[in-house]
């Protein structure tokens, strides 16, 4: 509500529903960007970062989205959502990264699920090298670097999808869930 571009946020048709939530509307040149969420006065809790392409007529494409966070148990897992728009399917690789991270408290053994917009499980993976799609994961040119990490390669039809990362046997730790568009 205090943003200098408050009207642009409202005009986006998807402003935050709570006045304490944050939003930025900005045109960006091709490149790599990072959004960081912090609690005011070092507050903690669960937060969500969303990136939307507001100009559907532009020839732009989001190539990757990733989220790093502390994965706990129950509902306190790590998620990443993506929406495939238009009439064309999109081939993607989803990765659950933990052991190869260079941070203290990293997750030792992540497991990954892909769910559709209704919450139905489409595919799951623990230990990417055990995947029936191992060759497709290798062919993506970005397989995880540790055999305990997870990956799924799948062609998604237009719709909403969610990747869920958990620790094997309810273990916890810092992990990353990523979704890359593949050509």
C-alpha positions in Angstrom: 0.0 0.0 0.0 3.0 2.3 0.5 4.6 1.6 -2.9 5.3 4.5 -5.2 3.8 2.4 -8.0 0.7 1.5 -6.0 -1.6 2.1 -8.9 0.4 -0.2 -11.2 0.1 -2.9 -8.6 -3.7 -2.4 -8.4 -3.9 -2.3 -12.3 -2.1 -5.6 -12.5 -5.4 -7.2 -11.4 -3.5 -9.4 -8.9 -2.6 -7.0 -6.0 -1.9 -8.6 -2.6 -5.1 -9.2 -0.6 -3.5 -7.9 2.6 -2.1 -4.4 3.0 0.9 -5.8 4.9 2.0 -7.9 1.9 4.6 -6.6 -0.6 4.5 -6.3 -4.4 6.7 -4.9 -7.1 5.6 -4.2 -10.7 8.6 -3.8 -13.0 9.6 -4.4 -16.6 12.9 -6.2 -16.7 15.5 -6.9 -19.4 16.5 -10.4 -20.1 18.8 -11.7 -17.4 18.9 -13.3 -14.0 17.0 -11.9 -11.0 16.5 -12.8 -7.4 13.6 -11.9 -5.2 14.3 -12.0 -1.4 11.5 -12.1 1.2 12.3 -11.0 4.7 10.1 -10.4 7.7 9.8 -6.8 9.0 12.0 -6.4 12.1 13.5 -9.9 11.5 10.1 -11.6 11.7 9.9 -15.2 10.6 7.2 -17.3 9.1 6.1 -18.9 5.8 6.1 -16.6 2.8 5.4 -16.9 -0.9 7.1 -15.2 -3.9 5.2 -15.1 -7.1 6.4 -13.8 -10.5 3.9 -13.0 -13.2 4.4 -11.9 -16.8 1.7 -9.1 -17.0 2.3 -8.5 -20.8 1.0 -11.6 -22.4 1.5 -10.1 -25.8 5.2 -9.7 -25.3 7.6 -12.4 -26.6 9.0 -13.1 -23.1 9.5 -16.4 -21.4 10.3 -17.3 -17.8 13.1 -19.9 -18.1 13.5 -20.9 -14.5 12.1 -20.4 -11.0 13.7 -21.7 -7.9 13.0 -21.4 -4.2 15.4 -22.1 -1.3 14.2 -22.5 2.2 14.1 -24.6 5.4 12.1 -27.8 4.8 10.4 -29.1 7.8 7.6 -31.7 8.1 3.9 -31.8 7.7 2.6 -28.7 6.0 6.0 -27.0 6.4 7.5 -28.3 3.1 9.0 -26.4 0.2 6.8 -25.7 -2.8 7.2 -24.1 -6.2 4.3 -23.5 -8.5 4.2 -22.9 -12.2 1.5 -22.2 -14.8 1.8 -23.3 -18.4 -0.2 -20.7 -20.4 -1.4 -20.7 -24.0 -2.1 -23.6 -26.3 1.3 -25.3 -26.3 2.7 -27.9 -23.9 6.0 -27.2 -22.2 8.7 -29.7 -21.4 10.3 -29.0 -17.9 12.8 -30.4 -15.5 12.0 -30.1 -11.8 14.9 -30.6 -9.4 15.0 -31.1 -5.6 18.5 -30.1 -4.4 20.0 -30.6 -0.9 23.2 -32.5 -0.6 25.1 -30.4 -3.1 24.3 -27.1 -1.5 27.1 -25.2 0.1 25.2 -24.1 3.2 25.2 -25.4 6.8 22.1 -27.4 7.7 21.5 -28.6 4.1 18.9 -31.4 3.6 20.6 -34.8 3.2 18.0 -36.6 1.0 15.2 -34.6 -0.6 12.2 -36.2 -2.4 10.1 -34.5 -5.0 6.5 -34.6 -6.1 4.8 -33.0 -9.1 1.1 -32.3 -8.6 -1.5 -30.9 -11.0 -3.9 -28.0 -10.3 -6.3 -30.4 -8.5 -3.6 -31.7 -6.2 -3.4 -35.1 -8.0 0.1 -36.7 -7.9 1.5 -36.9 -11.4 4.9 -38.1 -10.6 7.4 -38.4 -7.7 11.1 -39.0 -7.5 13.7 -39.8 -4.8 17.3 -40.3 -6.0 17.2 -39.1 -9.6 19.5 -41.8 -10.9 16.8 -44.4 -10.0 14.2 -42.6 -12.2 12.7 -44.5 -15.2 13.4 -41.1 -17.0 17.1 -41.0 -16.0 18.2 -40.5 -19.6 15.8 -37.6 -20.1 17.2 -36.0 -16.9 20.8 -36.4 -18.2 19.7 -35.1 -21.7 18.4 -32.0 -20.1 22.0 -31.0 -19.5 21.2 -30.0 -15.9 20.9 -33.2 -13.9 21.4 -32.8 -10.2 25.1 -33.3 -9.2 24.3 -35.6 -6.2 22.7 -39.0 -6.6 20.5 -38.4 -3.5 18.9 -35.4 -5.2 15.6 -35.7 -7.1 14.5 -34.8 -10.6 11.5 -35.1 -12.8 11.4 -34.4 -16.6 7.9 -34.1 -17.9 5.9 -32.4 -20.7 3.2 -30.3 -19.1 0.0 -29.3 -20.9 -1.4 -25.8 -20.2 -2.5 -25.6 -16.6 -1.4 -25.1 -13.0 1.3 -27.3 -11.3 3.0 -27.5 -8.0 6.3 -29.1 -7.1 6.6 -30.3 -3.4 9.9 -31.0 -1.8 10.1 -33.0 1.4 12.9 -34.8 3.3 13.0 -38.6 3.1 11.7 -40.2 6.3 10.6 -36.7 7.6 14.1 -35.3 7.7 14.5 -31.6 7.7 17.1 -29.1 6.3 17.7 -26.4 3.8 16.9 -27.3 0.2 16.1 -25.9 -3.2 13.2 -26.7 -5.5 13.6 -25.6 -9.1 11.6 -25.7 -12.3 13.4 -25.1 -15.7 11.7 -24.8 -19.1 13.4 -27.1 -21.6 13.4 -26.6 -25.3 
